[in-house]
Amino acid sequence: MKKVLIISTSLRNNSNSEILAKSFFDGAKENNDVELISLKNKTINFCKGCLACGKLHKCVIKDDSNEIVEKMANADVIVWATPVYYYSMSGLMKTMIDRANPLYSMDYKFREVYLLATATEDESYTPEGTIKGVQCWIDCFDNVEFKKTLFVGGVTDPSDILNNPKLKEAYEMGLKV
Ligand SMILES: Cc1cc2nc3c(=O)[nH]c(=O)nc-3n(C[C@H](O)[C@H](O)[C@H](O)COP(=O)(O)O)c2cc1C
């Protein structure tokens, strides 16, 4: 049994990427200890770049990110769910990644990362920038593997993803986590 943390980073109600994340959650919860956190109602301020986290092993800004960083450190698997914004990850996801800088000097446990992404366009290049951003983040950590990406293009409005066959793929990906 793995400890799996899914972080959903769209601010929309009925978000396509969050619906994708819920399918992954449903598969993963069959055999694992899984938590899905939405950043929608959290306060996650920008990193100020003070680098105090290198010495303190936590962030000096008091908001909801500290609890999430603790959960990231203690998970075996981290799953990011994001809309593609200008060929990259959502601003909220990037802000959370920056605020997770304390992980760098912590005894983090996570070893595997998954990416779930949605977008309007459905071209092979559409998710490339998002994938690259996640890969570059992972490359900063020892012993962490980028396991898989599930990209769903062709979805624009909230809930467009409902009935999309890729939801089953997300479930199966979760089942095999
Ligand atoms: C600010 C912004 C930027 C976007 N940039 C892109 C883009 O670069 N490529 C694309 O195909 N879709 C883009 N979209 C569309 C979203 O990726 C699409 O609606 C997605 O399904 C939203 O996922 P969500 O419902 O989880 O928020 C953008 C939407 C917004 C609001």
The ligand as an SDF file (V2000), in Angstrom:
LIG
                    3D

 31 33  0  0  0  0  0  0  0  0999 V2000
   -5.5270   31.4880  -18.8310 C   0  0  0  0  0  0  0  0  0  0  0  0
   -5.8280   30.2820  -19.6760 C   0  0  0  0  0  0  0  0  0  0  0  0
   -4.8560   29.8210  -20.5180 C   0  0  0  0  0  0  0  0  0  0  0  0
   -5.1050   28.7010  -21.3150 C   0  0  0  0  0  0  0  0  0  0  0  0
   -4.1180   28.2530  -22.1340 N   0  0  0  0  0  0  0  0  0  0  0  0
   -4.3480   27.1840  -22.9260 C   0  0  0  0  0  0  0  0  0  0  0  0
   -3.3360   26.7100  -23.8100 C   0  0  0  0  0  0  0  0  0  0  0  0
   -2.2180   27.2040  -23.8400 O   0  0  0  0  0  0  0  0  0  0  0  0
   -3.6210   25.6440  -24.6080 N   0  0  0  0  0  0  0  0  0  0  0  0
   -4.8630   25.0550  -24.6020 C   0  0  0  0  0  0  0  0  0  0  0  0
   -5.0600   24.1190  -25.3720 O   0  0  0  0  0  0  0  0  0  0  0  0
   -5.8260   25.4490  -23.7340 N   0  0  0  0  0  0  0  0  0  0  0  0
   -5.6040   26.5020  -22.9020 C   0  0  0  0  0  0  0  0  0  0  0  0
   -6.5790   26.9290  -22.0300 N   0  0  0  0  0  0  0  0  0  0  0  0
   -7.8420   26.1360  -21.8930 C   0  0  0  0  0  0  0  0  0  0  0  0
   -7.7970   25.1910  -20.6810 C   0  0  0  0  0  0  0  0  0  0  0  0
   -6.6040   24.4450  -20.6540 O   0  0  0  0  0  0  0  0  0  0  0  0
   -8.9820   24.1950  -20.7350 C   0  0  0  0  0  0  0  0  0  0  0  0
  -10.1840   24.9180  -20.6390 O   0  0  0  0  0  0  0  0  0  0  0  0
   -8.9140   23.1570  -19.6420 C   0  0  0  0  0  0  0  0  0  0  0  0
   -9.8510   22.1260  -19.8810 O   0  0  0  0  0  0  0  0  0  0  0  0
   -9.1760   23.7610  -18.2640 C   0  0  0  0  0  0  0  0  0  0  0  0
   -9.0510   22.7700  -17.2770 O   0  0  0  0  0  0  0  0  0  0  0  0
   -9.8360   22.9260  -15.8690 P   0  0  0  0  0  0  0  0  0  0  0  0
  -11.3170   22.7910  -16.1930 O   0  0  0  0  0  0  0  0  0  0  0  0
   -9.3120   21.8130  -15.0270 O   0  0  0  0  0  0  0  0  0  0  0  0
   -9.5070   24.2760  -15.3090 O   0  0  0  0  0  0  0  0  0  0  0  0
   -6.3690   28.0340  -21.2420 C   0  0  0  0  0  0  0  0  0  0  0  0
   -7.3490   28.5350  -20.3650 C   0  0  0  0  0  0  0  0  0  0  0  0
   -7.0760   29.6380  -19.5910 C   0  0  0  0  0  0  0  0  0  0  0  0
   -8.1370   30.1540  -18.6500 C   0  0  0  0  0  0  0  0  0  0  0  0
  1  2  1  0
  2  3  1  0
  2 30  2  0
  3  4  2  0
  4  5  1  0
  4 28  1  0
  5  6  2  0
  6  7  1  0
  6 13  1  0
  7  8  2  0
  7  9  1  0
  9 10  1  0
 10 11  2  0
 10 12  1  0
 12 13  2  0
 13 14  1  0
 14 15  1  0
 14 28  1  0
 15 16  1  0
 16 17  1  0
 16 18  1  0
 18 19  1  0
 18 20  1  0
 20 21  1  0
 20 22  1  0
 22 23  1  0
 23 24  1  0
 24 25  2  0
 24 26  1  0
 24 27  1  0
 28 29  2  0
 29 30  1  0
 30 31  1  0
M  END
$$$$
